[in-house]
Amino acid sequence: MNAPGWLLCLKGEAVIDLPDGDFVRLRAGEGYQLASMWDVLPTRDGTTLLLMG
């Protein structure tokens, strides 16, 4: 995806795949500001994310 903004993890856990082999793990209650290409991989059932742009 290429949508900038804040990605918030409301429930569960997810790994955000970033360019150049970087990644960020988000757990419930955590957020990360996205500014470049990214993809998301939920790592728990029922993971709920909110993208605010």
MODELLER restraints for C-alpha pairs under 7 A, 6 or more apart:
rsr = mdl.restraints
at = mdl.atoms
rsr.add(forms.Gaussian(group=physical.xy_distance, feature=features.Distance(at['CA:1:A'], at['CA:37:A']), mean=5.73, stdev=0.5))
rsr.add(forms.Gaussian(group=physical.xy_distance, feature=features.Distance(at['CA:1:A'], at['CA:38:A']), mean=5.29, stdev=0.5))
rsr.add(forms.Gaussian(group=physical.xy_distance, feature=features.Distance(at['CA:1:A'], at['CA:39:A']), mean=5.72, stdev=0.5))
rsr.add(forms.Gaussian(group=physical.xy_distance, feature=features.Distance(at['CA:2:A'], at['CA:36:A']), mean=6.20, stdev=0.5))
rsr.add(forms.Gaussian(group=physical.xy_distance, feature=features.Distance(at['CA:2:A'], at['CA:37:A']), mean=4.61, stdev=0.5))
rsr.add(forms.Gaussian(group=physical.xy_distance, feature=features.Distance(at['CA:2:A'], at['CA:38:A']), mean=6.29, stdev=0.5))
rsr.add(forms.Gaussian(group=physical.xy_distance, feature=features.Distance(at['CA:4:A'], at['CA:34:A']), mean=5.09, stdev=0.5))
rsr.add(forms.Gaussian(group=physical.xy_distance, feature=features.Distance(at['CA:4:A'], at['CA:35:A']), mean=4.85, stdev=0.5))
rsr.add(forms.Gaussian(group=physical.xy_distance, feature=features.Distance(at['CA:4:A'], at['CA:36:A']), mean=6.68, stdev=0.5))
rsr.add(forms.Gaussian(group=physical.xy_distance, feature=features.Distance(at['CA:4:A'], at['CA:53:A']), mean=6.16, stdev=0.5))
rsr.add(forms.Gaussian(group=physical.xy_distance, feature=features.Distance(at['CA:5:A'], at['CA:33:A']), mean=5.68, stdev=0.5))
rsr.add(forms.Gaussian(group=physical.xy_distance, feature=features.Distance(at['CA:5:A'], at['CA:34:A']), mean=5.30, stdev=0.5))
rsr.add(forms.Gaussian(group=physical.xy_distance, feature=features.Distance(at['CA:5:A'], at['CA:35:A']), mean=6.80, stdev=0.5))
rsr.add(forms.Gaussian(group=physical.xy_distance, feature=features.Distance(at['CA:5:A'], at['CA:51:A']), mean=6.55, stdev=0.5))
rsr.add(forms.Gaussian(group=physical.xy_distance, feature=features.Distance(at['CA:5:A'], at['CA:52:A']), mean=5.45, stdev=0.5))
rsr.add(forms.Gaussian(group=physical.xy_distance, feature=features.Distance(at['CA:5:A'], at['CA:53:A']), mean=4.07, stdev=0.5))
rsr.add(forms.Gaussian(group=physical.xy_distance, feature=features.Distance(at['CA:6:A'], at['CA:31:A']), mean=6.56, stdev=0.5))
rsr.add(forms.Gaussian(group=physical.xy_distance, feature=features.Distance(at['CA:6:A'], at['CA:32:A']), mean=5.59, stdev=0.5))
rsr.add(forms.Gaussian(group=physical.xy_distance, feature=features.Distance(at['CA:6:A'], at['CA:33:A']), mean=4.34, stdev=0.5))
rsr.add(forms.Gaussian(group=physical.xy_distance, feature=features.Distance(at['CA:6:A'], at['CA:34:A']), mean=5.97, stdev=0.5))
rsr.add(forms.Gaussian(group=physical.xy_distance, feature=features.Distance(at['CA:6:A'], at['CA:51:A']), mean=5.70, stdev=0.5))
rsr.add(forms.Gaussian(group=physical.xy_distance, feature=features.Distance(at['CA:6:A'], at['CA:52:A']), mean=5.12, stdev=0.5))
rsr.add(forms.Gaussian(group=physical.xy_distance, feature=features.Distance(at['CA:6:A'], at['CA:53:A']), mean=6.29, stdev=0.5))
rsr.add(forms.Gaussian(group=physical.xy_distance, feature=features.Distance(at['CA:7:A'], at['CA:31:A']), mean=5.46, stdev=0.5))
rsr.add(forms.Gaussian(group=physical.xy_distance, feature=features.Distance(at['CA:7:A'], at['CA:32:A']), mean=5.39, stdev=0.5))
rsr.add(forms.Gaussian(group=physical.xy_distance, feature=features.Distance(at['CA:7:A'], at['CA:33:A']), mean=6.32, stdev=0.5))
rsr.add(forms.Gaussian(group=physical.xy_distance, feature=features.Distance(at['CA:7:A'], at['CA:49:A']), mean=6.75, stdev=0.5))
rsr.add(forms.Gaussian(group=physical.xy_distance, feature=features.Distance(at['CA:7:A'], at['CA:50:A']), mean=5.67, stdev=0.5))
rsr.add(forms.Gaussian(group=physical.xy_distance, feature=features.Distance(at['CA:7:A'], at['CA:51:A']), mean=4.47, stdev=0.5))
rsr.add(forms.Gaussian(group=physical.xy_distance, feature=features.Distance(at['CA:7:A'], at['CA:52:A']), mean=6.37, stdev=0.5))
rsr.add(forms.Gaussian(group=physical.xy_distance, feature=features.Distance(at['CA:8:A'], at['CA:30:A']), mean=5.96, stdev=0.5))
rsr.add(forms.Gaussian(group=physical.xy_distance, feature=features.Distance(at['CA:8:A'], at['CA:31:A']), mean=4.20, stdev=0.5))
rsr.add(forms.Gaussian(group=physical.xy_distance, feature=features.Distance(at['CA:8:A'], at['CA:32:A']), mean=6.64, stdev=0.5))
rsr.add(forms.Gaussian(group=physical.xy_distance, feature=features.Distance(at['CA:8:A'], at['CA:49:A']), mean=5.57, stdev=0.5))
rsr.add(forms.Gaussian(group=physical.xy_distance, feature=features.Distance(at['CA:8:A'], at['CA:50:A']), mean=5.09, stdev=0.5))
rsr.add(forms.Gaussian(group=physical.xy_distance, feature=features.Distance(at['CA:8:A'], at['CA:51:A']), mean=6.37, stdev=0.5))
rsr.add(forms.Gaussian(group=physical.xy_distance, feature=features.Distance(at['CA:9:A'], at['CA:26:A']), mean=6.17, stdev=0.5))
rsr.add(forms.Gaussian(group=physical.xy_distance, feature=features.Distance(at['CA:9:A'], at['CA:27:A']), mean=6.06, stdev=0.5))
rsr.add(forms.Gaussian(group=physical.xy_distance, feature=features.Distance(at['CA:9:A'], at['CA:28:A']), mean=4.95, stdev=0.5))
rsr.add(forms.Gaussian(group=physical.xy_distance, feature=features.Distance(at['CA:9:A'], at['CA:29:A']), mean=5.73, stdev=0.5))
rsr.add(forms.Gaussian(group=physical.xy_distance, feature=features.Distance(at['CA:9:A'], at['CA:30:A']), mean=5.67, stdev=0.5))
rsr.add(forms.Gaussian(group=physical.xy_distance, feature=features.Distance(at['CA:9:A'], at['CA:31:A']), mean=6.16, stdev=0.5))
rsr.add(forms.Gaussian(group=physical.xy_distance, feature=features.Distance(at['CA:9:A'], at['CA:48:A']), mean=6.15, stdev=0.5))
rsr.add(forms.Gaussian(group=physical.xy_distance, feature=features.Distance(at['CA:9:A'], at['CA:49:A']), mean=4.59, stdev=0.5))
rsr.add(forms.Gaussian(group=physical.xy_distance, feature=features.Distance(at['CA:9:A'], at['CA:50:A']), mean=6.49, stdev=0.5))
rsr.add(forms.Gaussian(group=physical.xy_distance, feature=features.Distance(at['CA:10:A'], at['CA:28:A']), mean=5.11, stdev=0.5))
rsr.add(forms.Gaussian(group=physical.xy_distance, feature=features.Distance(at['CA:10:A'], at['CA:29:A']), mean=5.73, stdev=0.5))
rsr.add(forms.Gaussian(group=physical.xy_distance, feature=features.Distance(at['CA:10:A'], at['CA:48:A']), mean=5.40, stdev=0.5))
rsr.add(forms.Gaussian(group=physical.xy_distance, feature=features.Distance(at['CA:10:A'], at['CA:49:A']), mean=5.64, stdev=0.5))
rsr.add(forms.Gaussian(group=physical.xy_distance, feature=features.Distance(at['CA:11:A'], at['CA:28:A']), mean=4.76, stdev=0.5))
rsr.add(forms.Gaussian(group=physical.xy_distance, feature=features.Distance(at['CA:11:A'], at['CA:47:A']), mean=5.12, stdev=0.5))
rsr.add(forms.Gaussian(group=physical.xy_distance, feature=features.Distance(at['CA:11:A'], at['CA:48:A']), mean=4.99, stdev=0.5))
rsr.add(forms.Gaussian(group=physical.xy_distance, feature=features.Distance(at['CA:12:A'], at['CA:27:A']), mean=6.19, stdev=0.5))
rsr.add(forms.Gaussian(group=physical.xy_distance, feature=features.Distance(at['CA:12:A'], at['CA:28:A']), mean=5.53, stdev=0.5))
rsr.add(forms.Gaussian(group=physical.xy_distance, feature=features.Distance(at['CA:12:A'], at['CA:44:A']), mean=5.62, stdev=0.5))
rsr.add(forms.Gaussian(group=physical.xy_distance, feature=features.Distance(at['CA:12:A'], at['CA:46:A']), mean=6.33, stdev=0.5))
rsr.add(forms.Gaussian(group=physical.xy_distance, feature=features.Distance(at['CA:12:A'], at['CA:47:A']), mean=4.23, stdev=0.5))
rsr.add(forms.Gaussian(group=physical.xy_distance, feature=features.Distance(at['CA:12:A'], at['CA:48:A']), mean=6.58, stdev=0.5))
rsr.add(forms.Gaussian(group=physical.xy_distance, feature=features.Distance(at['CA:13:A'], at['CA:26:A']), mean=5.62, stdev=0.5))
rsr.add(forms.Gaussian(group=physical.xy_distance, feature=features.Distance(at['CA:13:A'], at['CA:27:A']), mean=4.48, stdev=0.5))
rsr.add(forms.Gaussian(group=physical.xy_distance, feature=features.Distance(at['CA:13:A'], at['CA:28:A']), mean=6.21, stdev=0.5))
rsr.add(forms.Gaussian(group=physical.xy_distance, feature=features.Distance(at['CA:13:A'], at['CA:42:A']), mean=6.16, stdev=0.5))
rsr.add(forms.Gaussian(group=physical.xy_distance, feature=features.Distance(at['CA:13:A'], at['CA:43:A']), mean=5.63, stdev=0.5))
rsr.add(forms.Gaussian(group=physical.xy_distance, feature=features.Distance(at['CA:13:A'], at['CA:44:A']), mean=5.74, stdev=0.5))
rsr.add(forms.Gaussian(group=physical.xy_distance, feature=features.Distance(at['CA:13:A'], at['CA:47:A']), mean=5.93, stdev=0.5))
rsr.add(forms.Gaussian(group=physical.xy_distance, feature=features.Distance(at['CA:14:A'], at['CA:25:A']), mean=5.82, stdev=0.5))
rsr.add(forms.Gaussian(group=physical.xy_distance, feature=features.Distance(at['CA:14:A'], at['CA:26:A']), mean=5.32, stdev=0.5))
rsr.add(forms.Gaussian(group=physical.xy_distance, feature=features.Distance(at['CA:14:A'], at['CA:27:A']), mean=6.71, stdev=0.5))
rsr.add(forms.Gaussian(group=physical.xy_distance, feature=features.Distance(at['CA:14:A'], at['CA:40:A']), mean=6.70, stdev=0.5))
rsr.add(forms.Gaussian(group=physical.xy_distance, feature=features.Distance(at['CA:14:A'], at['CA:41:A']), mean=5.55, stdev=0.5))
rsr.add(forms.Gaussian(group=physical.xy_distance, feature=features.Distance(at['CA:14:A'], at['CA:42:A']), mean=4.17, stdev=0.5))
rsr.add(forms.Gaussian(group=physical.xy_distance, feature=features.Distance(at['CA:14:A'], at['CA:43:A']), mean=5.16, stdev=0.5))
rsr.add(forms.Gaussian(group=physical.xy_distance, feature=features.Distance(at['CA:15:A'], at['CA:23:A']), mean=6.66, stdev=0.5))
rsr.add(forms.Gaussian(group=physical.xy_distance, feature=features.Distance(at['CA:15:A'], at['CA:24:A']), mean=5.69, stdev=0.5))
rsr.add(forms.Gaussian(group=physical.xy_distance, feature=features.Distance(at['CA:15:A'], at['CA:25:A']), mean=4.44, stdev=0.5))
rsr.add(forms.Gaussian(group=physical.xy_distance, feature=features.Distance(at['CA:15:A'], at['CA:26:A']), mean=6.23, stdev=0.5))
rsr.add(forms.Gaussian(group=physical.xy_distance, feature=features.Distance(at['CA:15:A'], at['CA:40:A']), mean=5.86, stdev=0.5))
rsr.add(forms.Gaussian(group=physical.xy_distance, feature=features.Distance(at['CA:15:A'], at['CA:41:A']), mean=5.17, stdev=0.5))
rsr.add(forms.Gaussian(group=physical.xy_distance, feature=features.Distance(at['CA:15:A'], at['CA:42:A']), mean=6.33, stdev=0.5))
rsr.add(forms.Gaussian(group=physical.xy_distance, feature=features.Distance(at['CA:15:A'], at['CA:43:A']), mean=6.99, stdev=0.5))
rsr.add(forms.Gaussian(group=physical.xy_distance, feature=features.Distance(at['CA:16:A'], at['CA:23:A']), mean=5.41, stdev=0.5))
rsr.add(forms.Gaussian(group=physical.xy_distance, feature=features.Distance(at['CA:16:A'], at['CA:24:A']), mean=5.09, stdev=0.5))
rsr.add(forms.Gaussian(group=physical.xy_distance, feature=features.Distance(at['CA:16:A'], at['CA:25:A']), mean=6.22, stdev=0.5))
rsr.add(forms.Gaussian(group=physical.xy_distance, feature=features.Distance(at['CA:16:A'], at['CA:38:A']), mean=6.62, stdev=0.5))
rsr.add(forms.Gaussian(group=physical.xy_distance, feature=features.Distance(at['CA:16:A'], at['CA:39:A']), mean=5.78, stdev=0.5))
rsr.add(forms.Gaussian(group=physical.xy_distance, feature=features.Distance(at['CA:16:A'], at['CA:40:A']), mean=4.59, stdev=0.5))
rsr.add(forms.Gaussian(group=physical.xy_distance, feature=features.Distance(at['CA:16:A'], at['CA:41:A']), mean=6.38, stdev=0.5))
rsr.add(forms.Gaussian(group=physical.xy_distance, feature=features.Distance(at['CA:17:A'], at['CA:23:A']), mean=4.67, stdev=0.5))
rsr.add(forms.Gaussian(group=physical.xy_distance, feature=features.Distance(at['CA:17:A'], at['CA:24:A']), mean=6.86, stdev=0.5))
rsr.add(forms.Gaussian(group=physical.xy_distance, feature=features.Distance(at['CA:17:A'], at['CA:38:A']), mean=5.49, stdev=0.5))
rsr.add(forms.Gaussian(group=physical.xy_distance, feature=features.Distance(at['CA:17:A'], at['CA:39:A']), mean=5.07, stdev=0.5))
rsr.add(forms.Gaussian(group=physical.xy_distance, feature=features.Distance(at['CA:17:A'], at['CA:40:A']), mean=6.01, stdev=0.5))
rsr.add(forms.Gaussian(group=physical.xy_distance, feature=features.Distance(at['CA:18:A'], at['CA:37:A']), mean=6.46, stdev=0.5))
rsr.add(forms.Gaussian(group=physical.xy_distance, feature=features.Distance(at['CA:18:A'], at['CA:38:A']), mean=4.82, stdev=0.5))
rsr.add(forms.Gaussian(group=physical.xy_distance, feature=features.Distance(at['CA:18:A'], at['CA:39:A']), mean=6.88, stdev=0.5))
rsr.add(forms.Gaussian(group=physical.xy_distance, feature=features.Distance(at['CA:19:A'], at['CA:37:A']), mean=6.55, stdev=0.5))
rsr.add(forms.Gaussian(group=physical.xy_distance, feature=features.Distance(at['CA:19:A'], at['CA:38:A']), mean=6.90, stdev=0.5))
